[in-house]
Every structure is written in C-alpha cells, then in structure tokens.
Amino acid sequence: MPLDLSDILVVGVSSRALFDLEKENEIFDQEGISGYRKYQQENEEVLLHPGTAFHLVQSLLHLNTSAKKRIVEVVVMSRNSPETGVRIINSVRRHELDITRMAFSGGEPLAPYI
C-alpha cells in the first residue's frame, strides 16, 4: 500500500544545497568521478558544513516537533552513488536532521525520482 502524503508538505532538496560541497565539486571537475569517489570515501566521517538551504530545511523539519503528526517530509536528492553518498548520510545524522528519505541516482538524472 503506497504511503499517503496528501497531508504532508514534501520538500526535495539537493545535497549541494543542503551541504557546502563546493570543494568536492572542484575535485570532481579536476579529477573526474574516480578522484571524487576516492575523496568522498576517504572522508566519510568528516562532517559536511551547512549549505545554502540547510537552515531552511532545519526550520521546516522543526515544524514537526510541535505538530501532532508529521507535516513536513524532506527528501535529499543527489546524483551521487550510494557509496559516495555515505558522507551525506553521516552528515544528516550528525547534524540531527530528521530526514529519512534520500535518493542517490549514481550520476543519472534526478527527474525520474521527482
């Protein structure tokens, strides 16, 4: 049975908006996917700093704490592969963001996930 989201505000946010991934993007541009993958895997436990949408997402999720039921759901969408997305998952947990849904497309377009 599909989840009924009709009474929930569902917000999709890219991993690059949620976290500051500018350095990682430079590595991708300079070294390609293999250099990027190596860097992300070597730094899985290094906390990512908040990006431009971080505080908005944090505020939206905070609405759930005073509601009787969940009213906001945030979905992180990323073109990362699941193995390079571990750092994103770890940072979501360490920042204590109540995000339970993430889509890692492994380089494929994100439109089908939307």
All heavy atoms as an XYZ file, in Angstrom:
904
protein
N       0.843     -1.178      0.000
C       0.000      0.000      0.000
C       0.890      1.243      0.000
O       1.755      1.388      0.855
C      -0.889     -0.019      1.239
C      -1.874      1.095      1.281
S      -3.038      0.762      2.619
C      -3.554      2.392      2.951
N       0.689      2.170     -0.958
C       1.520      3.369     -1.017
C       1.286      4.282      0.176
O       0.184      4.340      0.731
C       1.107      4.040     -2.318
C      -0.058      3.295     -2.848
C      -0.265      2.084     -2.025
N       2.335      4.996      0.541
C       2.260      5.943      1.649
C       1.407      7.133      1.235
O       1.587      7.685      0.154
C       3.672      6.410      2.021
C       3.796      7.407      3.151
C       3.293      6.802      4.447
C       5.241      7.824      3.302
N       0.474      7.532      2.064
C      -0.391      8.683      1.787
C       0.318      9.952      2.245
O       0.487     10.185      3.432
C      -1.729      8.518      2.498
C      -2.673      9.690      2.239
O      -2.414     10.486      1.314
O      -3.667      9.793      2.972
N       0.735     10.775      1.280
C       1.425     12.022      1.593
C       0.536     13.242      1.337
O       1.025     14.361      1.276
C       2.702     12.130      0.750
C       3.747     11.047      0.986
C       4.888     11.174     -0.009
C       4.275     11.097      2.405
N      -0.771     13.032      1.222
C      -1.673     14.124      0.861
C      -1.745     15.225      1.919
O      -2.059     16.368      1.594
C      -3.069     13.583      0.562
O      -3.594     12.915      1.685
N      -1.453     14.922      3.156
C      -1.487     15.928      4.221
C      -0.092     16.336      4.683
O       0.063     16.885      5.767
C      -2.261     15.386      5.427
C      -3.742     15.216      5.129
O      -4.240     15.899      4.217
O      -4.386     14.391      5.800
N       0.911     16.055      3.869
C       2.298     16.327      4.245
C       2.942     17.199      3.171
O       2.787     16.947      1.975
C       3.093     15.019      4.400
C       2.487     14.159      5.513
C       4.557     15.291      4.694
C       3.126     12.791      5.650
N       3.653     18.211      3.603
C       4.445     19.020      2.685
C       5.743     18.255      2.420
O       6.529     18.022      3.347
C       4.770     20.388      3.300
C       5.762     21.259      2.519
C       5.181     21.644      1.156
C       6.129     22.491      3.326
N       5.944     17.831      1.186
C       7.145     17.093      0.815
C       8.063     18.053      0.068
O       7.663     18.651     -0.936
C       6.820     15.865     -0.066
C       8.103     15.137     -0.450
C       5.858     14.939      0.658
N       9.279     18.207      0.580
C      10.249     19.134      0.010
C      11.468     18.344     -0.440
O      12.060     17.614      0.351
C      10.670     20.199      1.055
C      11.711     21.138      0.484
C       9.463     20.963      1.558
N      11.831     18.502     -1.696
C      13.049     17.891     -2.206
C      14.171     18.910     -2.176
O      13.978     20.075     -2.530
N      15.329     18.485     -1.728
C      16.491     19.372     -1.662
C      17.709     18.622     -2.182
O      17.880     17.429     -1.910
C      16.719     19.894     -0.222
C      17.050     18.765      0.747
C      17.795     20.962     -0.175
N      18.519     19.303     -2.951
C      19.734     18.666     -3.447
C      20.776     18.610     -2.331
O      20.778     19.445     -1.416
C      20.303     19.429     -4.648
O      20.892     20.643     -4.223
N      21.653     17.631     -2.415
C      22.711     17.503     -1.401
C      23.619     18.732     -1.416
O      24.120     19.153     -0.383
C      23.521     16.228     -1.623
O      24.086     16.216     -2.925
N      23.821     19.333     -2.595
C      24.671     20.528     -2.706
C      24.014     21.758     -2.117
O      24.702     22.714     -1.762
C      25.059     20.785     -4.152
C      26.109     19.805     -4.621
C      26.623     20.131     -5.988
N      27.299     21.409     -6.012
C      27.678     22.019     -7.115
N      27.445     21.478     -8.294
N      28.292     23.182     -7.072
N      22.693     21.798     -2.023
C      22.014     22.908     -1.362
C      21.997     22.688      0.151
O      22.133     23.631      0.923
C      20.599     23.074     -1.890
N      21.838     21.448      0.555
C      21.806     21.141      1.984
C      23.169     21.304      2.628
O      23.293     21.829      3.736
C      21.291     19.712      2.193
C      21.071     19.283      3.634
C      20.057     20.171      4.345
C      20.610     17.827      3.671
N      24.209     20.872      1.929
C      25.571     20.945      2.460
C      26.484     21.697      1.498
O      26.271     21.683      0.286
C      26.130     19.539      2.705
C      25.383     18.774      3.753
C      24.672     17.635      3.425
C      25.365     19.201      5.072
C      23.971     16.926      4.382
C      24.659     18.506      6.041
C      23.963     17.360      5.704
N      27.511     22.306      2.057
C      28.512     23.012      1.254
C      29.437     21.974      0.623
O      30.295     21.406      1.294
C      29.308     23.975      2.140
C      30.381     24.723      1.373
O      30.512     24.528      0.143
O      31.102     25.512      2.014
N      29.243     21.727     -0.653
C      30.041     20.735     -1.380
C      30.868     21.375     -2.494
O      31.196     20.730     -3.486
C      29.122     19.644     -1.959
C      28.450     18.749     -0.925
C      27.330     17.933     -1.544
C      29.480     17.832     -0.281
N      31.216     22.656     -2.300
C      31.981     23.359     -3.338
C      33.367     22.745     -3.532
O      33.810     22.564     -4.663
C      32.079     24.847     -3.018
C      30.744     25.566     -3.133
C      30.053     25.340     -4.474
O      30.697     25.526     -5.522
O      28.861     24.979     -4.458
N      34.063     22.428     -2.449
C      35.387     21.812     -2.566
C      35.278     20.476     -3.294
O      36.082     20.158     -4.172
C      36.004     21.616     -1.179
C      37.353     20.926     -1.213
C      37.918     20.740      0.179
C      39.244     20.015      0.120
N      39.809     19.810      1.449
N      34.273     19.690     -2.922
C      34.073     18.385     -3.541
C      33.745     18.527     -5.034
O      34.197     17.727     -5.852
C      32.969     17.627     -2.815
C      33.332     17.193     -1.409
C      33.342     18.308     -0.371
O      32.972     19.460     -0.681
O      33.721     18.021      0.771
N      33.000     19.566     -5.383
C      32.674     19.808     -6.785
C      33.928     20.178     -7.584
O      34.088     19.762     -8.731
C      31.618     20.904     -6.912
C      31.066     20.994     -8.311
O      30.584     20.004     -8.851
N      31.138     22.169     -8.899
N      34.834     20.936     -6.969
C      36.101     21.266     -7.626
C      36.919     20.000     -7.877
O      37.521     19.845     -8.942
C      36.907     22.238     -6.767
C      36.366     23.644     -6.765
C      37.151     24.570     -5.858
O      38.327     24.272     -5.534
O      36.586     25.602     -5.464
N      36.928     19.113     -6.904
C      37.643     17.838     -7.069
C      37.030     17.054     -8.219
O      37.756     16.511     -9.056
C      37.633     17.025     -5.752
C      38.493     17.736     -4.708
C      38.100     15.588     -5.984
C      38.358     17.197     -3.311
N      35.712     17.016     -8.296
C      35.042     16.325     -9.395
C      35.425     16.948    -10.738
O      35.725     16.233    -11.696
C      33.523     16.363     -9.206
C      32.765     15.689    -10.297
C      32.612     14.315    -10.297
C      32.215     16.420    -11.341
C      31.921     13.669    -11.321
C      31.526     15.788    -12.365
C      31.378     14.417    -12.357
N      35.421     18.281    -10.811
C      35.764     18.967    -12.056
C      37.212     18.716    -12.471
O      37.503     18.576    -13.657
C      35.523     20.472    -11.936
C      34.047     20.832    -11.908
O      33.197     19.988    -12.298
O      33.732     21.968    -11.476
N      38.113     18.648    -11.495
C      39.541     18.498    -11.786
C      39.978     17.048    -11.964
O      40.827     16.754    -12.801
C      40.381     19.152    -10.685
C      40.218     20.643    -10.618
C      40.870     21.252     -9.386
O      41.484     20.564     -8.584
N      40.714     22.564     -9.233
N      39.403     16.142    -11.188
C      39.887     14.759    -11.159
C      38.880     13.738    -11.679
O      39.182     12.550    -11.727
C      40.302     14.390     -9.735
C      41.397     15.282     -9.175
C      41.766     14.942     -7.748
O      41.604     13.766     -7.346
O      42.222     15.850     -7.026
N      37.683     14.196    -12.003
C      36.670     13.280    -12.514
C      36.054     12.444    -11.414
O      36.326     12.610    -10.226
N      35.232     11.513    -11.849
C      34.473     10.693    -10.902
C      35.369      9.826    -10.029
O      35.098      9.639     -8.847
C      33.397      9.832    -11.623
C      32.466      9.144    -10.607
C      34.025      8.816    -12.561
C      31.618     10.076     -9.816
N      36.467      9.327    -10.572
C      37.330      8.451     -9.757
C      37.994      9.234     -8.626
O      38.072      8.746     -7.490
C      38.361      7.737    -10.617
O      39.211      8.673    -11.247
N      38.473     10.442     -8.896
C      39.079     11.267     -7.846
C      38.050     11.692     -6.813
O      38.320     11.718     -5.613
N      36.858     12.027     -7.292
C      35.773     12.421     -6.402
C      35.375     11.257     -5.501
O      35.225     11.414     -4.291
C      34.574     12.888     -7.236
C      33.356     13.209     -6.417
C      33.240     14.419     -5.754
C      32.314     12.291     -6.308
C      32.112     14.715     -5.002
C      31.186     12.587     -5.565
C      31.090     13.793     -4.917
O      29.975     14.076     -4.168
N      35.200     10.089     -6.091
C      34.813      8.898     -5.332
C      35.849      8.595     -4.245
O      35.499      8.357     -3.088
C      34.664      7.693     -6.261
C      34.240      6.417     -5.528
C      34.054      5.248     -6.483
N      32.871      5.455     -7.303
C      32.876      5.538     -8.632
N      33.998      5.407     -9.299
N      31.755      5.730     -9.280
N      37.117      8.643     -4.625
C      38.206      8.374     -3.666
C      38.164      9.385     -2.519
O      38.250      9.011     -1.345
C      39.551      8.427     -4.386
C      40.741      8.128     -3.513
C      42.027      8.140     -4.348
C      43.199      7.690     -3.523
N      44.040      8.763     -3.061
N      38.020     10.655     -2.853
C      37.988     11.700     -1.831
C      36.811     11.500     -0.874
O      36.970     11.570      0.350
C      37.905     13.083     -2.481
C      37.843     14.194     -1.473
C      39.006     14.685     -0.888
C      36.622     14.732     -1.071
C      38.955     15.693      0.068
C      36.559     15.738     -0.126
C      37.730     16.211      0.440
O      37.669     17.205      1.390
N      35.618     11.262     -1.417
C      34.429     11.095     -0.573
C      34.564      9.874      0.339
O      34.194      9.921      1.509
C      33.161     10.984     -1.415
C      32.727     12.291     -2.046
C      32.276     13.319     -1.027
O      33.086     13.903     -0.306
N      30.993     13.563     -0.971
N      35.079      8.782     -0.189
C      35.218      7.575      0.620
C      36.282      7.750      1.699
O      36.125      7.242      2.810
C      35.511      6.375     -0.277
C      34.286      5.994     -1.091
C      34.530      4.890     -2.094
O      35.643      4.701     -2.581
N      33.480      4.160     -2.415
N      37.344      8.493      1.403
C      38.378      8.737      2.413
C      37.903      9.700      3.494
O      38.504      9.773      4.566
C      39.641      9.293      1.749
C      40.397      8.273      0.922
C      41.566      8.867      0.147
O      41.709     10.115      0.109
O      42.338      8.083     -0.428
N      36.865     10.460      3.204
C      36.370     11.475      4.139
C      34.947     11.203      4.620
O      34.247     12.135      5.018
C      36.453     12.855      3.471
C      37.869     13.316      3.300
O      38.485     13.816      4.231
N      38.414     13.127      2.110
N      34.525      9.950      4.619
C      33.157      9.598      5.012
C      32.773     10.102      6.399
O      31.625     10.419      6.649
C      32.957      8.081      4.971
C      32.831      7.526      3.599
C      32.650      6.018      3.581
O      32.768      5.357      4.648
O      32.375      5.491      2.491
N      33.736     10.177      7.302
C      33.439     10.585      8.675
C      33.652     12.075      8.908
O      33.452     12.562     10.020
C      34.292      9.774      9.659
C      34.016      8.278      9.600
C      32.558      7.920      9.859
O      31.913      8.552     10.718
O      32.042      6.997      9.190
N      34.054     12.819      7.877
C      34.263     14.259      8.010
C      32.924     14.961      7.809
O      32.297     14.818      6.762
C      35.313     14.775      6.995
C      35.464     16.280      7.094
C      36.657     14.082      7.214
N      32.507     15.701      8.809
C      31.211     16.375      8.793
C      31.169     17.443      7.703
O      32.079     18.258      7.589
C      30.959     17.023     10.159
C      29.631     17.741     10.349
C      28.476     16.747     10.323
C      29.646     18.499     11.669
N      30.104     17.425      6.918
C      29.887     18.462      5.908
C      29.269     19.684      6.582
O      28.410     19.563      7.460
C      28.954     17.947      4.816
C      29.541     16.881      3.903
C      28.451     16.221      3.074
C      30.613     17.483      3.004
N      29.695     20.865      6.145
C      29.167     22.106      6.694
C      27.846     22.460      6.023
O      27.590     22.063      4.886
C      30.177     23.237      6.504
C      31.444     23.019      7.254
N      31.529     23.118      8.622
C      32.682     22.685      6.822
C      32.764     22.854      9.009
N      33.486     22.585      7.931
N      27.003     23.220      6.726
C      25.717     23.610      6.152
C      25.870     24.366      4.834
O      26.785     25.174      4.672
C      25.113     24.521      7.229
C      25.730     24.038      8.502
C      27.136     23.664      8.118
N      24.950     24.088      3.924
C      24.883     24.788      2.653
C      23.791     25.844      2.688
O      23.211     26.132      3.751
N      23.460     26.384      1.540
C      22.513     27.500      1.466
C      21.103     27.142      1.931
O      20.389     28.005      2.424
C      22.458     28.063      0.038
O      22.112     27.005     -0.865
C      23.786     28.660     -0.382
N      20.692     25.908      1.781
C      19.328     25.506      2.171
C      19.265     24.860      3.552
O      18.178     24.518      4.024
C      18.754     24.543      1.139
N      20.396     24.701      4.208
C      20.443     23.962      5.480
C      19.472     24.527      6.524
O      18.681     23.793      7.104
C      21.867     23.957      6.038
C      22.008     23.159      7.298
C      22.301     21.807      7.240
C      21.836     23.738      8.543
C      22.433     21.049      8.397
C      21.956     22.998      9.705
C      22.263     21.652      9.629
N      19.543     25.830      6.760
C      18.723     26.413      7.830
C      17.238     26.413      7.479
O      16.393     26.257      8.367
C      19.230     27.809      8.197
C      20.618     27.762      8.766
N      20.898     27.215      9.997
C      21.809     28.140      8.250
C      22.199     27.266     10.228
N      22.777     27.832      9.179
N      16.920     26.545      6.195
C      15.523     26.422      5.774
C      15.008     25.013      6.048
O      13.919     24.836      6.619
C      15.372     26.762      4.286
C      13.995     26.502      3.696
C      12.932     27.370      4.356
C      14.010     26.710      2.191
N      15.787     24.018      5.667
C      15.398     22.622      5.905
C      15.267     22.359      7.401
O      14.299     21.742      7.851
C      16.414     21.657      5.248
C      16.225     20.229      5.738
C      16.304     21.732      3.734
N      16.205     22.843      8.166
C      16.164     22.675      9.618
C      14.887     23.292     10.197
O      14.219     22.683     11.042
C      17.409     23.339     10.218
C      17.747     22.941     11.607
C      19.071     23.562     12.032
O      19.353     24.731     11.744
N      19.882     22.785     12.714
N      14.527     24.476      9.723
C      13.313     25.150     10.205
C      12.050     24.398      9.793
O      11.116     24.266     10.587
C      13.258     26.584      9.671
O      14.320     27.338     10.203
N      12.018     23.918      8.563
C      10.862     23.147      8.106
C      10.689     21.878      8.936
O       9.573     21.546      9.351
C      10.999     22.793      6.628
C      10.792     23.937      5.641
C      11.213     23.516      4.249
C       9.346     24.407      5.661
N      11.784     21.180      9.184
C      11.711     19.950      9.973
C      11.297     20.236     11.416
O      10.647     19.408     12.056
C      13.047     19.212      9.933
C      13.399     18.590      8.586
C      14.849     18.101      8.585
C      12.446     17.447      8.250
N      11.656     21.397     11.904
C      11.292     21.775     13.275
C       9.773     21.900     13.443
O       9.244     21.714     14.549
C      11.981     23.081     13.673
C      11.745     23.472     15.088
N      12.305     22.787     16.144
C      10.993     24.457     15.629
C      11.911     23.336     17.279
N      11.104     24.359     16.992
N       9.069     22.170     12.346
C       7.603     22.248     12.416
C       6.994     20.934     12.886
O       5.911     20.927     13.479
C       7.026     22.630     11.050
C       7.365     24.023     10.538
C       6.899     24.180      9.096
C       6.755     25.100     11.432
N       7.672     19.836     12.635
C       7.169     18.522     13.052
C       7.172     18.334     14.563
O       6.393     17.549     15.084
C       7.985     17.401     12.401
C       7.726     17.304     10.916
O       6.631     17.583     10.440
N       8.750     16.908     10.182
N       8.040     19.044     15.266
C       8.157     18.834     16.711
C       6.941     19.335     17.473
O       6.603     18.785     18.511
C       9.432     19.514     17.276
O       9.386     20.908     17.001
C      10.675     18.900     16.684
N       6.285     20.369     16.960
C       5.112     20.889     17.668
C       3.787     20.388     17.080
O       2.729     20.635     17.647
C       5.131     22.421     17.663
O       5.134     22.895     16.339
N       3.855     19.671     15.988
C       2.636     19.138     15.367
C       2.263     17.795     15.999
O       3.109     17.078     16.519
C       2.858     18.957     13.871
N       0.990     17.464     15.936
C       0.529     16.182     16.470
C       0.940     15.010     15.581
O       1.014     13.872     16.014
C      -0.987     16.208     16.620
C      -1.468     17.135     17.709
C      -2.968     17.055     17.836
C      -3.539     17.737     19.021
N      -3.385     19.113     19.212
N       1.183     15.319     14.305
C       1.648     14.300     13.372
C       2.643     14.958     12.428
O       2.730     16.180     12.357
C       0.487     13.679     12.597
C      -0.240     14.646     11.690
C      -1.328     13.949     10.915
C      -1.906     14.919      9.880
N      -2.725     14.250      8.918
N       3.366     14.149     11.719
C       4.368     14.658     10.786
C       3.678     15.475      9.691
O       2.765     14.998      9.030
C       5.129     13.483     10.175
C       6.311     13.872      9.361
C       7.084     12.599      8.960
N       8.412     12.935      8.549
C       9.447     13.101      9.356
N       9.303     12.927     10.641
N      10.637     13.414      8.888
N       4.125     16.727      9.514
C       3.529     17.585      8.497
C       4.523     17.981      7.401
O       4.122     18.515      6.376
C       2.894     18.852      9.124
C       3.931     19.666      9.897
C       1.720     18.473     10.007
C       3.427     21.014     10.389
N       5.807     17.721      7.648
C       6.840     18.042      6.670
C       7.750     16.835      6.484
O       8.172     16.209      7.458
C       7.694     19.254      7.103
C       8.821     19.518      6.106
C       6.847     20.493      7.293
N       8.021     16.527      5.243
C       8.963     15.450      4.896
C       9.983     16.050      3.934
O       9.603     16.676      2.942
C       8.215     14.304      4.224
C       9.072     13.133      3.838
C       9.355     12.205      5.005
O       8.517     12.091      5.910
O      10.435     11.589      4.993
N      11.254     15.893      4.239
C      12.318     16.386      3.364
C      13.003     15.187      2.724
O      13.343     14.221      3.404
C      13.340     17.249      4.138
C      14.514     17.629      3.254
C      12.663     18.504      4.690
N      13.199     15.287      1.415
C      13.872     14.239      0.659
C      15.154     14.840      0.082
O      15.103     15.851     -0.620
C      12.993     13.704     -0.489
C      13.714     12.615     -1.260
C      11.660     13.208      0.040
N      16.288     14.230      0.400
C      17.562     14.664     -0.178
C      17.741     13.935     -1.497
O      17.626     12.712     -1.563
C      18.754     14.357      0.761
C      20.079     14.735      0.107
C      18.581     15.088      2.085
N      18.013     14.705     -2.539
C      18.220     14.127     -3.864
C      19.644     14.446     -4.317
O      20.095     15.584     -4.185
C      17.201     14.705     -4.840
C      15.775     14.380     -4.453
S      14.552     15.118     -5.531
C      14.848     16.842     -5.310
N      20.310     13.429     -4.827
C      21.704     13.604     -5.204
C      22.065     12.717     -6.387
O      21.578     11.595     -6.494
C      22.597     13.246     -4.005
O      23.950     13.279     -4.372
N      22.943     13.222     -7.221
C      23.439     12.408     -8.326
C      24.613     11.541     -7.866
O      25.189     10.814     -8.660
C      23.836     13.304     -9.496
C      22.577     13.953    -10.111
C      22.867     14.720    -11.345
N      23.264     13.776    -12.388
C      23.720     14.134    -13.565
N      23.853     15.398    -13.866
N      24.061     13.232    -14.454
N      24.955     11.615     -6.585
C      25.975     10.727     -6.037
C      25.505      9.286     -6.139
O      24.311      9.006     -6.202
C      26.223     11.035     -4.548
C      27.153     12.189     -4.332
O      28.322     12.126     -4.666
N      26.622     13.269     -3.782
N      26.450      8.391     -6.087
C      26.114      6.976     -5.962
C      25.916      6.695     -4.473
O      26.351      7.487     -3.630
C      27.252      6.118     -6.517
O      28.426      6.322     -5.749
N      25.280      5.598     -4.134
C      25.111      5.290     -2.709
C      26.441      5.232     -1.945
O      26.516      5.695     -0.810
C      24.407      3.932     -2.723
C      23.640      3.939     -3.995
C      24.537      4.666     -4.981
N      27.507      4.695     -2.577
C      28.777      4.602     -1.850
C      29.431      5.960     -1.631
O      30.069      6.176     -0.611
C      29.758      3.616     -2.509
C      30.165      3.938     -3.912
C      29.254      3.337     -4.969
O      28.222      2.736     -4.650
O      29.576      3.496     -6.153
N      29.258      6.912     -2.566
C      29.812      8.246     -2.321
C      28.844      9.092     -1.497
O      29.225     10.133     -0.974
C      30.156      8.979     -3.636
O      28.986      9.081     -4.437
C      31.251      8.269     -4.395
N      27.606      8.643     -1.358
C      26.619      9.350     -0.558
C      26.692      9.064      0.925
O      25.990      9.696      1.708
N      27.561      8.154      1.331
C      27.680      7.813      2.757
C      28.025      9.046      3.583
O      27.498      9.243      4.681
C      28.722      6.687      2.971
C      29.028      6.481      4.441
C      28.229      5.393      2.342
N      28.865      9.900      3.049
C      29.242     11.122      3.779
C      28.029     12.026      3.984
O      27.889     12.652      5.030
C      30.344     11.856      3.018
C      30.915     13.016      3.770
C      32.123     13.556      3.075
N      32.678     14.662      3.822
C      33.391     15.627      3.276
N      33.663     15.592      1.977
N      33.855     16.605      4.006
N      27.165     12.085      3.002
C      25.939     12.883      3.122
C      25.039     12.282      4.200
O      24.530     12.988      5.069
C      25.218     12.968      1.764
C      26.094     13.751      0.771
C      23.834     13.595      1.908
C      25.704     13.599     -0.668
N      24.870     10.975      4.160
C      24.051     10.286      5.167
C      24.627     10.521      6.561
O      23.887     10.851      7.501
C      23.974      8.770      4.859
C      23.231      8.535      3.546
C      23.331      8.009      6.009
C      23.365      7.121      3.001
N      25.932     10.369      6.710
C      26.573     10.588      8.011
C      26.380     12.022      8.495
O      26.140     12.260      9.687
C      28.060     10.255      7.941
C      28.321      8.773      7.808
O      27.449      7.948      8.075
N      29.519      8.418      7.372
N      26.469     12.985      7.587
C      26.304     14.389      7.973
C      24.866     14.704      8.358
O      24.625     15.468      9.295
C      26.778     15.299      6.839
O      28.183     15.182      6.675
N      23.900     14.116      7.667
C      22.492     14.282      8.042
C      22.289     13.795      9.477
O      21.666     14.477     10.297
C      21.554     13.524      7.062
C      20.160     13.363      7.643
C      21.498     14.236      5.717
N      22.838     12.647      9.788
C      22.698     12.085     11.145
C      23.391     12.946     12.191
O      22.829     13.221     13.250
C      23.259     10.661     11.183
C      22.391      9.679     10.453
C      22.957      8.282     10.546
N      22.142      7.368      9.759
C      22.603      6.316      9.128
N      23.889      6.015      9.180
N      21.801      5.548      8.434
N      24.635     13.360     11.895
C      25.400     14.127     12.882
C      24.827     15.515     13.099
O      24.961     16.072     14.191
C      26.869     14.184     12.487
C      27.514     12.812     12.689
C      28.988     12.759     12.502
N      29.737     13.782     13.177
C      30.924     14.210     12.746
N      31.472     13.696     11.660
N      31.569     15.147     13.403
N      24.187     16.080     12.098
C      23.507     17.370     12.262
C      22.117     17.187     12.878
O      21.410     18.162     13.114
C      23.381     18.097     10.924
C      24.623     18.790     10.476
N      25.111     19.935     11.068
C      25.494     18.503      9.470
C      26.202     20.329     10.451
N      26.470     19.470      9.479
N      21.737     15.922     13.129
C      20.462     15.558     13.752
C      19.265     16.095     12.965
O      18.290     16.589     13.538
C      20.420     16.012     15.210
C      21.497     15.347     16.061
C      21.466     15.759     17.517
O      20.716     16.690     17.881
O      22.208     15.147     18.293
N      19.347     15.973     11.650
C      18.225     16.342     10.794
C      17.304     15.130     10.673
O      17.759     14.026     10.394
C      18.732     16.762      9.408
C      19.647     17.981      9.378
C      20.219     18.165      7.984
C      18.902     19.233      9.827
N      16.028     15.349     10.871
C      15.044     14.259     10.814
C      14.675     13.974      9.356
O      13.541     14.191      8.930
C      13.822     14.617     11.648
C      12.821     13.483     11.729
O      13.211     12.316     11.486
O      11.646     13.767     12.022
N      15.667     13.521      8.605
C      15.474     13.183      7.195
C      15.598     11.674      7.067
O      16.615     11.097      7.450
C      16.514     13.894      6.309
C      16.316     15.412      6.394
C      16.415     13.405      4.865
C      17.378     16.215      5.665
N      14.547     11.062      6.537
C      14.543      9.600      6.421
C      14.554      9.128      4.974
O      14.644      7.932      4.725
C      13.310      9.007      7.129
O      12.129      9.547      6.525
C      13.338      9.329      8.615
N      14.429     10.073      4.035
C      14.367      9.694      2.621
C      15.478     10.384      1.846
O      15.637     11.605      1.913
C      13.023     10.084      2.023
C      11.871      9.380      2.676
C      10.552      9.904      2.117
N       9.445      9.438      2.894
C       8.865      8.265      2.747
N       9.307      7.419      1.852
N       7.854      7.907      3.498
N      16.216      9.583      1.099
C      17.269     10.095      0.236
C      17.267      9.296     -1.054
O      17.029      8.095     -1.047
C      18.626      9.973      0.916
C      18.743     10.789      2.179
S      20.360     10.667      2.904
C      19.962     10.982      4.606
N      17.538      9.984     -2.151
C      17.628      9.332     -3.454
C      18.998      9.625     -4.046
O      19.344     10.784     -4.278
C      16.533      9.848     -4.380
N      19.770      8.573     -4.246
C      21.093      8.687     -4.865
C      21.008      8.019     -6.234
O      20.802      6.814     -6.328
C      22.153      8.003     -4.002
C      22.332      8.663     -2.655
C      21.792      8.106     -1.514
C      23.021      9.853     -2.552
C      21.948      8.706     -0.279
C      23.179     10.478     -1.322
C      22.643      9.905     -0.180
N      21.176      8.814     -7.283
C      20.922      8.305     -8.634
C      22.158      7.747     -9.339
O      22.051      7.262    -10.454
C      20.303      9.407     -9.494
O      21.262     10.393     -9.797
N      23.313      7.829     -8.720
C      24.520      7.274     -9.340
C      24.898      7.961    -10.648
O      25.392      7.334    -11.561
N      24.649      9.276    -10.726
C      25.000     10.038    -11.909
C      23.879     10.197    -12.908
O      23.973     10.996    -13.831
N      22.807      9.470    -12.722
C      21.662      9.575    -13.630
C      20.829     10.819    -13.279
O      20.880     11.306    -12.164
C      20.798      8.315    -13.517
C      21.506      7.038    -13.964
C      21.922      7.088    -15.419
O      21.123      7.517    -16.266
O      23.063      6.694    -15.704
N      20.043     11.297    -14.234
C      19.184     12.466    -13.960
C      18.243     12.199    -12.778
O      17.785     11.090    -12.568
C      18.385     12.646    -15.253
C      19.223     11.980    -16.298
C      19.935     10.846    -15.610
N      17.967     13.259    -12.030
C      17.100     13.140    -10.852
C      15.613     13.279    -11.169
O      14.774     12.921    -10.356
C      17.488     14.212     -9.814
C      18.831     13.959     -9.139
C      19.278     15.201     -8.387
C      18.746     12.778     -8.202
N      15.286     13.754    -12.340
C      13.880     13.984    -12.706
C      12.983     12.762    -12.473
O      11.868     12.933    -11.956
C      13.784     14.470    -14.144
N      13.401     11.538    -12.821
C      12.511     10.397    -12.572
C      12.187     10.179    -11.083
O      11.160      9.615    -10.752
C      13.290      9.204    -13.113
C      14.214      9.783    -14.121
C      14.582     11.135    -13.586
N      13.047     10.658    -10.177
C      12.803     10.495     -8.748
C      11.780     11.499     -8.236
O      11.170     11.307     -7.207
C      14.101     10.634     -7.960
C      15.057      9.503     -8.209
C      16.010      9.591     -9.230
C      15.002      8.347     -7.461
C      16.890      8.546     -9.468
C      15.874      7.297     -7.689
C      16.809      7.404     -8.699
O      17.669      6.369     -8.934
N      11.641     12.595     -8.962
C      10.720     13.646     -8.543
C       9.320     13.212     -8.873
O       8.392     13.289     -8.198
C      11.052     14.980     -9.218
C      12.453     15.426     -8.769
C      10.056     16.048     -8.854
C      12.995     16.621     -9.506
